[in-house]
């Protein structure tokens, strides 16, 4: 297989890939013992490396280590790679260039509303980072959450699993932004090399509009969660410090989620000619909530800049949200050409208002605006 990939895609391209062995071997996708999986890993890596010596290899793509059995499986795999006998080479240890595991939340329906389970998602992340950091030889390896999602079944629609209704509206992007911020904070805590995360999502073609599968679009209409990734794509440069007086904080979320006051928090990035700030107003419970007044102070604008151009992007019930527009249409399953065009437009990332110039005072900019519950704002400041 490796030789085929080299022939088809080129050696340089194949060397850039992450060659992950198997998927969730600690549950039903693998019917052997942990020791047998380790043997599979040894031989798979040996085969890949013989064909492509510079290939990046890793695993084990286990389920969330917030579960004790899953944590034990990940631990024994790391011990094998560190000091076990390699079944393919007879040497001690097995090559490991990156480490993967999965992290999932636990949404449910409570009193007729969807209640997200962000705490479970972050506990998986926390326990995985903690375990990797306990192996000095692996502590600096890239960690990839090769599945990180609010729950574990992409193919379970909201039609049969009402807790998955979060997937259609603004709740999904607000949850995802909150999880990313706190995963980054956990990575800093354990000095982990957090390479990134993947969502386990598919296309699910020929399905009803907004049926609640875990997708980024439905029948070619982009969902609000895709607009979060568009926002993140606009955050150019390096991450910089962002603090919020209304953040719940990672330790509180690990303990009990976001169940009391909302998490109003932010992430920020800076490039040579811009600063971007992503803010959100998230709560685990999908209930109507009052707007949160947001005051943003941005420091670090060059002193020679007396003004900056502000572009304010927004995701909420009324912006960048094709699901709301579809419901206002009466939830049609056969959209007219005019309706479809309107849905396509509503699925794009939208500005809250027209771009405008903002005065800079001693290298700082201050902004105030209301942020709805489960709403997100991306502030682009360009000079």
C-alpha positions in Angstrom: 0.0 0.0 0.0 2.8 2.4 0.8 4.5 1.8 -2.5 1.2 2.4 -4.2 0.8 5.7 -2.4 4.3 6.8 -3.3 3.7 5.9 -7.0 0.3 7.7 -7.1 1.0 10.8 -5.0 4.8 11.1 -5.0 7.4 10.5 -2.3 7.4 14.0 -0.9 3.6 14.1 -0.5 3.6 10.7 1.2 6.3 11.7 3.6 4.2 14.7 4.7 1.3 12.4 5.8 0.6 11.0 9.3 0.6 7.2 9.0 -1.8 6.1 11.8 -2.2 2.4 12.5 -5.8 1.2 12.9 -8.7 3.0 14.6 -10.0 2.6 18.2 -8.4 -0.8 18.7 -9.6 -0.8 22.3 -13.2 -1.4 21.3 -15.0 -3.4 18.6 -13.0 -2.3 15.7 -10.2 -4.7 16.8 -11.0 -8.2 18.1 -7.6 -9.1 19.3 -5.8 -8.4 22.6 -3.7 -5.3 23.3 -0.6 -7.4 22.8 -1.8 -8.5 19.4 -2.5 -4.9 18.4 1.1 -4.0 19.5 2.3 -6.7 17.1 0.2 -5.3 14.3 1.6 -1.9 15.0 5.2 -3.2 14.9 4.8 -4.9 11.6 2.7 -2.1 10.0 5.3 0.5 10.9 8.2 -1.7 9.8 6.5 -2.2 6.4 5.7 1.5 5.9 9.3 2.5 6.9 10.9 -0.1 4.6 9.0 1.5 1.7 9.2 5.1 3.0 12.0 5.5 5.5 11.1 9.1 6.4 7.4 8.3 6.9 5.8 9.7 10.1 4.2 6.9 12.0 2.0 6.8 15.1 -1.1 5.8 16.9 -2.9 4.2 18.6 -6.2 6.2 18.0 -7.8 4.9 21.1 -11.1 6.1 22.5 -11.1 8.8 25.1 -8.7 8.3 28.0 -11.2 9.9 30.4 -12.4 6.3 30.6 -10.1 4.1 32.8 -10.0 1.1 30.4 -9.2 3.3 27.5 -6.5 5.1 29.5 -5.0 1.7 30.4 -4.9 0.7 26.7 -3.1 3.9 25.8 -0.6 3.5 28.6 0.3 -0.1 27.7 0.8 1.0 24.1 3.2 3.8 25.1 5.0 1.4 27.4 5.4 -1.0 24.5 6.8 1.7 22.2 9.2 2.8 24.9 10.6 -0.5 26.1 8.7 -3.5 24.7 10.1 -6.1 22.3 9.4 -5.1 18.7 7.8 -8.1 17.1 9.0 -7.1 13.6 12.6 -6.2 14.3 13.4 -8.0 17.6 14.7 -4.7 19.0 13.5 -2.8 22.0 10.7 -0.3 21.4 8.8 0.7 18.4 9.0 3.9 16.3 6.6 6.6 17.3 6.5 10.0 15.7 3.1 11.2 16.9 0.4 10.1 19.4 -3.3 10.0 18.7 -6.4 9.4 20.8 -10.0 10.5 20.7 -12.0 13.0 22.9 -15.8 13.1 23.0 -18.5 15.0 24.8 -21.8 13.6 26.1 -24.8 15.7 25.1 -28.3 14.6 26.3 -31.8 15.9 26.5 -32.8 17.4 29.9 -36.4 18.7 30.4 -36.9 19.0 26.7 -33.7 20.9 25.9 -30.3 19.8 24.7 -27.6 19.9 27.3 -24.0 19.6 26.0 -21.3 17.5 27.8 -18.2 19.7 27.3 -16.7 18.4 30.5 -16.4 14.9 29.2 -14.7 16.2 26.0 -12.1 18.1 28.0 -11.5 15.3 30.5 -10.5 13.0 27.7 -8.1 15.6 26.5 -6.8 16.3 30.0 -6.1 12.7 30.8 -4.5 12.1 27.5 -2.1 15.0 27.8 -1.3 14.1 31.3 -0.5 10.5 30.4 1.8 11.5 27.5 3.6 13.9 29.7 4.4 11.1 32.1 6.6 9.5 29.4 9.7 11.7 29.2 10.8 10.2 25.9 7.4 11.0 24.3 6.5 14.2 26.1 7.5 16.5 23.2 5.9 14.4 20.4 3.0 15.9 18.4 -0.4 14.9 19.8 -3.3 14.7 17.4 -6.9 14.2 18.6 -7.8 12.2 15.5 -11.4 12.5 16.6 -12.7 15.3 18.8 -16.4 15.9 18.8 -19.4 16.7 21.1 -20.3 13.0 21.0 -19.4 9.7 19.2 -21.9 8.9 16.5 -21.7 11.0 13.3 -24.3 8.8 11.6 -26.9 9.2 14.4 -29.2 11.9 13.2 -31.3 14.2 15.5 -34.4 12.5 14.1 -33.6 9.4 16.2 -31.3 11.0 18.7 -32.7 14.4 19.7 -29.6 15.3 21.7 -27.9 15.7 18.4 -30.0 18.6 17.4 -27.0 20.8 18.5 -25.5 20.1 15.1 -27.7 22.4 13.1 -27.5 25.8 14.7 -25.2 28.2 16.6 -24.7 25.9 19.6 -22.3 23.7 17.7 -19.8 26.5 16.7 -20.0 28.0 20.2 -19.2 24.6 21.8 -16.3 24.1 19.4 -14.7 27.5 20.0 -15.0 26.9 23.8 -13.4 23.4 23.5 -10.5 24.7 21.4 -9.6 27.4 23.8 -9.6 25.1 26.8 -7.7 22.3 24.9 -5.0 24.9 24.2 -5.0 25.9 27.8 -4.6 22.2 28.8 -1.8 21.7 26.3 0.0 24.7 27.9 -0.5 23.1 31.4 1.2 19.9 30.4 3.7 21.5 28.0 2.2 19.2 25.3 2.9 19.5 21.7 -0.8 19.7 20.6 -0.7 19.5 16.9 -4.5 19.7 16.4 -7.7 17.9 16.2 -10.1 16.4 13.6 -13.8 16.2 13.5 -15.4 12.9 12.5 -17.9 14.2 9.9 -19.1 12.9 6.6 -21.3 14.0 3.7 -24.5 11.9 4.1 -25.7 12.5 0.6 -29.4 12.2 -0.3 -30.6 12.8 3.2 -33.3 15.3 4.4 -32.3 18.9 5.0 -30.9 19.6 8.5 -31.7 16.0 9.6 -29.0 16.4 12.3 -26.2 14.2 11.0 -22.7 15.4 12.0 -21.9 17.4 8.8 -20.5 20.7 7.9 -23.2 21.2 5.2 -26.6 19.7 4.3 -27.6 19.3 0.7 -24.9 21.8 -0.3 -26.0 24.4 2.3 -23.3 25.3 4.8 -24.1 24.9 8.5 -23.1 27.5 11.1 -20.3 25.3 12.4 -18.5 25.7 9.0 -18.5 29.4 9.6 -16.6 29.0 12.8 -13.8 27.3 10.8 -14.0 30.2 8.4 -13.5 32.6 11.3 -10.5 30.5 12.6 -9.0 30.6 9.1 -9.1 34.4 9.2 -7.0 34.4 12.4 -3.7 35.0 10.7 -0.3 35.0 12.5 0.6 33.8 16.0 -1.7 33.3 19.0 -1.5 36.0 21.6 -2.7 36.3 25.1 -6.5 36.8 25.6 -8.1 37.2 29.0 -11.8 37.5 30.0 -13.4 38.5 33.3 -16.4 36.2 32.4 -14.6 33.1 31.4 -15.6 29.9 33.3 -12.1 28.5 33.3 -10.8 25.1 32.4 -10.7 23.6 35.9 -14.4 24.6 36.5 -15.4 23.1 33.2 -13.5 19.9 33.9 -15.4 19.6 37.1 -18.9 20.5 36.1 -19.0 21.9 32.6 -20.6 25.2 31.7 -23.8 24.8 33.8 -23.9 28.0 35.9 -23.1 31.3 34.2 -22.2 31.4 30.5 -18.6 31.2 29.3 -17.8 34.5 27.7 -14.3 34.1 26.5 -11.9 34.8 23.7 -8.9 33.8 21.6 -6.6 36.2 19.7 -3.9 36.2 17.1 -1.5 38.8 15.7 0.2 39.2 12.4 2.4 42.1 11.0 -0.6 44.2 10.0 -3.6 42.8 11.9 -5.0 41.6 15.2 -8.0 39.2 15.3 -10.1 38.5 18.3 -12.6 35.6 18.5 -15.2 35.9 21.2 -18.2 33.7 22.2 -21.0 33.4 24.6 -21.4 29.7 25.4 -23.6 27.7 27.7 -24.1 23.9 27.9 -27.9 24.3 28.0 -29.5 25.3 24.8 -32.0 27.7 26.2 -32.9 31.3 25.4 -30.6 33.7 27.2 -30.1 37.4 27.4 -27.3 39.1 25.4 -24.0 39.5 27.3 -22.5 43.0 27.1 -19.0 42.6 25.8 -16.2 45.2 26.3 -13.1 44.4 24.3 -9.8 46.2 24.8 -7.1 45.3 22.3 -3.5 46.4 23.1 -0.4 46.2 21.0 -1.5 48.2 17.9 1.6 50.0 16.5 1.9 53.5 17.9 2.2 55.0 14.4 -1.2 53.7 13.5 -3.9 56.3 14.4 -6.8 54.1 13.2 -7.6 50.5 12.3 -10.2 49.1 9.9 -12.7 46.9 11.8 -14.5 44.0 10.2 -17.0 42.4 12.6 -18.1 38.9 11.6 -20.9 37.2 13.5 -22.5 33.8 14.0 -25.8 33.7 15.9 -29.5 33.0 15.3 -29.7 35.8 12.7 -26.3 35.8 11.1 -24.3 33.1 9.2 -27.1 30.7 10.1 -28.9 28.9 7.2 -30.7 26.7 9.8 -32.6 29.7 11.1 -33.5 30.8 7.6 -34.7 27.3 6.7 -37.0 27.2 9.7 -38.4 30.6 8.8 -39.2 29.2 5.4 -41.3 26.5 7.0 -38.6 23.8 6.9 -39.0 22.8 3.2 -37.6 19.5 2.1 -38.0 20.5 -1.5 -36.6 24.0 -1.8 -37.5 26.2 -4.8 -34.6 27.7 -6.7 -35.2 31.0 -5.0 -35.3 29.3 -1.5 -32.1 27.4 -2.3 -30.3 30.5 -3.3 -31.3 32.2 -0.1 -30.2 29.2 2.0 -26.8 29.2 0.2 -26.3 32.9 0.9 -27.4 32.5 4.6 -24.8 29.7 5.0 -21.9 32.1 4.3 -19.9 33.9 7.0 -21.6 37.3 7.4 -20.6 40.7 8.8 -22.6 42.2 11.7 -22.3 45.6 10.1 -20.3 47.4 7.5 -16.5 47.7 7.9 -15.5 50.9 9.7 -12.5 52.8 10.9 -11.8 52.8 14.6 -9.6 55.3 16.5 -6.5 54.0 18.1 -5.4 55.6 21.4 -1.8 55.0 22.6 -1.7 51.6 20.8 -5.1 50.4 22.1 -8.6 50.0 20.7 -11.8 49.6 22.7 -15.0 48.1 21.4 -18.4 47.4 23.0 -21.3 45.3 21.7 -23.9 42.8 22.8 -23.3 39.1 22.2 -26.3 36.8 22.1 -26.3 33.4 23.8 -24.5 30.8 21.7 -23.2 33.7 19.6 -19.7 34.3 18.3 -18.0 37.4 17.0 -14.7 37.7 15.1 -13.1 41.1 15.2 -10.6 41.8 12.5 -8.5 44.9 13.1 -6.3 45.8 10.2 -3.8 48.7 9.8 
